[in-house]
Amino acid sequence: LGMTAGIIERSQEILQRQKPLPALQPDAAEEHPIVQSESEQMEETAQSSDPLEAKEGDEAGSRDQADEDQEQASAAPVRKLEVGDAVYVSSYGRTGIVYEPEDAMGMVGVMIQKEKIRINQKRLKLFIEKSELYPEDYDFDIIFESKENRKKSKLMNRKHVEGLSIIRDSDSKP
C-alpha cells in the first residue's frame, strides 16, 4: 500500500476495538475473516524482521517525527506582510495586494480591484510572496497610484511647475 507496517497495524487495532453495527453490516461474519487474514499477513511480515522492536520502533519513530513537525510549524516565525504581497482576504473571499504594511493596531492596507481597504491582519493569509510576483526593483506606484498622479510625480521630478500638486486620497474603509 505504500504505508509503513506500523500505520497499518495501528489502523487494524482500532478497527478491531470498534464494534460493528449489525444493521449496517449484515455480512459482518464474512468480512471479519478477511480482516484477520490481513492482520495475519501483517504479523508475518513484521515477524520476518524484529518482531517487537520493529513495531515499537516504528510507532515511536513516527510519533517523534510528528512531534518534531508540529514544533517546527509552531516555532516557525510568522512573516510580516510586505508591500506587494498577494493576500487572501477571508472576509471578502478575494485576493488583494498589500499597499501598506501592518500598523500598531494590526491593520494592513490591501487593494482589492482598485479599491484600497484597511483590514486587520488576522483576516489575511499570505497567498503569494512579492518576491515571486515582482522583480526586486519593481516600482509599486504603477499598481497603487493613478496614472494622473504618476504623470504629475514624473513632471515634478523633472522640473518645477507652479501650482502643481499631487493629492492622494485617504479614502479607506475601516
C-alpha positions in Angstrom: 0.0 0.0 0.0 3.0 2.3 0.3 2.5 2.8 4.0 4.6 1.6 6.9 3.6 -1.5 8.7 3.1 0.4 11.9 0.4 2.6 10.5 -1.5 -0.4 9.0 -1.3 -2.4 12.3 -2.5 0.6 14.3 -5.5 1.1 12.0 -6.3 -2.6 12.2 -6.1 -2.4 16.0 -8.6 0.5 16.0 -10.9 -1.4 13.7 -10.9 -4.5 15.9 -11.7 -2.4 19.0 -14.8 -0.9 17.3 -18.0 -2.9 17.5 -19.5 -3.3 14.0 -23.1 -2.1 13.7 -25.3 -5.2 12.8 -27.9 -3.1 10.9 -25.3 -1.5 8.6 -23.2 -4.6 8.1 -25.4 -7.7 7.6 -22.5 -9.9 6.4 -20.1 -8.9 9.2 -19.3 -12.5 9.8 -18.0 -12.9 6.3 -15.9 -9.7 6.4 -14.2 -10.4 9.7 -12.1 -13.3 8.5 -10.7 -11.0 5.7 -9.6 -8.5 8.3 -8.0 -11.3 10.3 -6.2 -12.7 7.3 -4.8 -9.2 6.5 -3.7 -8.8 10.1 -2.1 -12.2 10.0 -0.2 -11.2 6.8 1.0 -8.0 8.5 2.1 -10.0 11.6 4.1 -12.4 9.3 5.8 -9.5 7.6 6.6 -7.9 10.9 7.9 -11.2 12.3 10.3 -11.6 9.4 12.2 -8.7 10.8 12.5 -7.9 14.5 9.0 -8.8 16.0 8.5 -6.4 18.9 11.3 -4.0 18.3 10.2 -3.2 14.8 6.6 -2.4 16.0 7.7 -0.2 18.9 10.5 1.4 16.9 8.1 2.3 14.0 5.5 3.7 16.3 8.0 5.7 18.4 9.8 7.0 15.3 6.5 8.2 13.7 5.4 9.8 16.9 8.8 11.6 17.3 8.7 12.8 13.7 5.1 14.1 14.1 6.1 15.9 17.3 9.1 17.5 15.6 6.9 18.6 12.6 4.4 20.3 15.0 7.2 22.0 16.9 8.7 23.3 13.7 5.4 24.6 12.4 4.7 26.4 15.7 8.3 27.6 16.1 8.4 29.0 12.5 8.4 32.8 12.7 5.3 34.5 11.5 6.2 36.5 8.4 5.0 40.1 8.4 3.2 41.1 5.3 5.2 43.4 3.0 4.0 45.9 0.4 3.4 43.9 -2.8 2.4 40.6 -1.2 -0.7 38.9 -2.6 -3.0 38.0 0.2 -6.3 36.2 0.6 -8.9 38.3 2.4 -11.2 35.8 4.2 -14.0 38.3 4.9 -14.3 39.2 1.2 -13.4 35.8 -0.2 -11.0 37.5 -2.6 -7.3 38.1 -3.1 -5.7 41.5 -3.0 -2.3 43.2 -2.9 -0.8 44.8 0.2 -0.2 48.5 -0.3 0.5 49.5 3.3 2.3 47.4 5.9 0.8 46.5 9.3 0.4 49.4 11.7 0.3 49.3 15.6 -3.4 48.3 15.6 -2.8 45.3 13.3 -4.5 47.0 10.3 -3.0 46.3 6.8 -3.7 48.3 3.7 -5.0 46.0 0.9 -6.0 46.9 -2.6 -8.8 44.7 -4.0 -9.8 45.5 -7.6 -8.6 49.2 -7.5 -10.3 49.7 -4.1 -8.0 50.4 -1.1 -9.2 48.9 2.1 -7.7 48.6 5.6 -8.2 45.1 7.1 -7.0 43.5 10.3 -4.1 41.2 9.7 -6.0 38.3 11.4 -8.3 38.2 8.3 -5.5 37.9 5.9 -3.5 34.9 4.7 -0.4 35.2 2.6 -1.3 34.0 -0.9 1.9 34.7 -2.9 5.0 36.5 -1.7 6.1 39.6 -3.5 9.4 38.1 -4.5 7.5 35.5 -6.6 5.3 38.2 -8.2 7.6 41.1 -9.0 11.3 41.7 -9.7 13.4 43.3 -6.9 13.5 46.8 -8.3 9.8 46.9 -9.3 8.0 50.3 -8.9 4.8 49.6 -7.0 3.4 53.1 -7.9 2.4 51.5 -11.2 -0.1 49.4 -9.2 -1.1 51.7 -6.3 -1.1 55.2 -7.9 -3.3 56.6 -10.5 -2.0 57.4 -13.9 -2.6 61.1 -13.3 -0.6 61.1 -10.1 2.3 59.2 -11.7 2.4 61.7 -14.5 2.5 64.6 -12.1 5.2 63.0 -10.0 7.4 62.4 -13.0 6.9 66.0 -14.2 7.7 67.3 -10.7 10.9 65.3 -10.7 12.0 66.8 -14.0 11.1 70.4 -13.4 9.2 72.8 -11.1 5.7 73.5 -12.2 3.9 76.4 -10.5 0.7 75.3 -8.7 1.1 71.6 -9.5 0.4 69.3 -6.5 -0.4 65.6 -6.0 -3.5 64.9 -3.9 -3.6 61.4 -2.6 -7.0 60.1 -1.5 -7.0 58.7 2.0 -10.5 57.2 1.5 -10.2 53.8 3.0 -12.8 51.8 4.9 -12.0 50.6 8.4 
